[in-house]
Amino acid sequence: MGKLDGKVACITGGTRSIGRGIAEAFLAEGASVVVNGRDEAKGARCIEEMGGGDRAAFFGGDASTQE
């Protein structure tokens, strides 16, 4: 059992660097994660590489704009 079992985290900029590290750490602690980024292909690859299965999803878009 992880510290974050049953929790959901939404991580913007989560396909690389610090954001990706946070997503991986949250998954390791039992959370489900929704990763946001601008590049759909990079997002799909990121989710596959993290191995989160049904506990990880990617949502494309630019979080720096309201649209």
Beta strands, then each sheet from edge to edge (+ up, - down):
strand 1: 8-12
strand 2: 32-37
strand 3: 56-60
sheet 1: 1+ 2+ 3+
end
